[in-house]
């Protein structure tokens, strides 16, 4: 792998995570920044969309993980 990095910033979702009753009942907005370690060479060489990272799929997965269930701590096991 070449050490390339892609940044996906400010992926937002509304969740009911946290310790306080208000966070659990009312919910809060979350913003996630993700850094992906990927090899961009195949996409750069081929100019083929199928070889590129689908930012939309990554963002959808972040939202899916963030809106499933409820946890006190976002860093709880099983959240990634």
Secondary structure, 3 states (H helix, E strand, C coil): CCCEEEEEEEEEEEECCCCCHHHHHCCEEEEEEEEEEECCHHHHHHCCHHHCCCHHHHHHHHHHHHHCCCCCCCCCCCCC
